[in-house]
Amino acid sequence: MQDSKIENYFPFDPEKAFLAHEDTILASPMVPEDFPTPFGHSWGYLDHPGIMDKHVHEENQELFTFYRGEGLMELDDKVYKVSPGTVITVRPGVWHTVINQSEEPLLWAAFWWKELPGTAK
């Protein structure tokens, strides 16, 4: 039996994060640069109260998985409640933002990639 161990563990660390999305959130990579992935990735952190810069990706799909806190996610003109365990998918061309109206920080993981051929809009 092989030894099993976690070689790399990268929890979100606000001290190592950087400002992103027009300086409205803190972000940091989820895995180290020497671990290549076929997608982009980032922790997202939004203090209370706060709102992430509303933006759109013309070519990328994006997936958000929420880990801590409670808030809202706005996709075009629809608003969804988010809390730990919530997964939200965002298609190219959809304006989106994350809103924290609670007293606790909101933490999520975001993954993005170019839209795959044959993906329904």
C-alpha positions, 0 to 999 in steps of 0.5 A: 500500500502506498503512503497517502498524504496531501502534498499541497493544501491551499486554504484561502489566506486573506494575508496572501490575497490580492485585490481583484474585480476593480478592487471589490474582492480579495482573490488568490489562486487555488492551486500552485503555479507548478500544478497546471490546470486546463481552467482558471481558478481562484478563491473569492472573498467578499467582506461584509457588507460588500458587492463584487464588480458586476462584469461579463465574460464573452468567451468563458463559462464560469462555475462558483462554489460557495464555502462560507457565509451567505449572500446573493448572486445576480445573473443578468436580472435574476438573483439567487441566494447563496450559502455553503454548498451552493453551486452557480454556473454562468454562461458566456455573455451573462452579467454577474456579481456576488453580493454580501449583505450579511455580517460574515465574510463570503468565500467561494471558489471560481473556475472558468474556461473557454466555452466548449464546442457544442455547449448549449446557450 
